[in-house]
Amino acid sequence: MSHSVKVVSTVRDLRHVMADWRRAGKTIALVPTMGALHPGHISLVRQAKENADKVVVSIFVNPTQFAPHEDLARYPRDEAGDLAKLSEAEADLVWSPSVDEMYPAVFSTSVKAGSAAADLEGAFRPHHFDGVATVCAKLFNQVTPDVAIFGEKDYQQLAVLRQLVDDLNMPLRLIAAPTVREKDGLALSSRNAYLSEKERAIAPALYATISEAAAQVAAGTPFTVITTDATAHLAEAGFTKVDYVEIRDAATLSAVVSPGKPLRILAAAWLGKTRLIDNIAAASPS
């Protein structure tokens, strides 16, 4: 007998279900998504099932995290495919509000993201993380989860949301799930669908480049040399523009790093009209 996932689209209906689960003593995990689900998302659902009795997957393409020139209108959507995948993964509930349900006409309050949003993606997409922080604060309040699962692929987003939860004393735990990759190293992303065949062949160079950068960090190569070389290597590989390659404190994303602290290498680069991001852990040189 196949599993059928329940879908709710109003806050009122969502809260009825959450209240029933709470009365039954169930713990709840939330997996926030914007749909167009791929195996990376499904891995988050599996991790959620290991950490709670019930799993809610939200599907909402959040307009407040897109700038006017960005790809909101063409962002991939596949409602039927998403529900089939979530049924197979045995998620318990899909929270799928409309834009009007999430942001009624009278909506006027927003959350300003903290210091982790200051640069990197924040420099290139200035309002992006405020939109992420606002929608996630709403999702956390709507679902009231015990845990929420986020992928490390969007590492800066994870850092921003950790600050949000800590700074506002939100009663939930964030769990980071490892990035899921294709066999050639390309991080799974809904935006990979935009890549042409030629661009797709170039794309794995992003992960290869930051992996080499991590090895150079461990060997004690100066950071400026590493990031300059990595940027040049991406251009040589065929990336049309490199927004950044940076080495940061893994916890705070500060550019000022302390000896012995875990590091993170983060990169963003363009292939034609598609912007790819990736990151990797790096150990401080011994």
Secondary structure, 3 states (H helix, E strand, C coil): CCCCCEEECCHHHHHHHHHHHHHCCCCEEEEEECCCCCHHHHHHHHHHHHHCCEEEEEECCCHHHCCCCCCCCCCCCCHHHHHHHHHHCCCCEEECCCHHHHCCCCCCCCCCCCHHHCCCHHHHCCCHHHHHHHHHHHHHHHHCCCEEEEEHHHHHHHHHHHHHHHHCCCCCEEEEECCCECCCCCECCHHHHHCCHHHHHHCCHHHHHHHHHHHHHHCCCCHHHHHHHHHHHHHHHCCCEEEEEEEEECCCCCCCCCCCCCEEEEEEEEECCEEEEEEEEECCCC
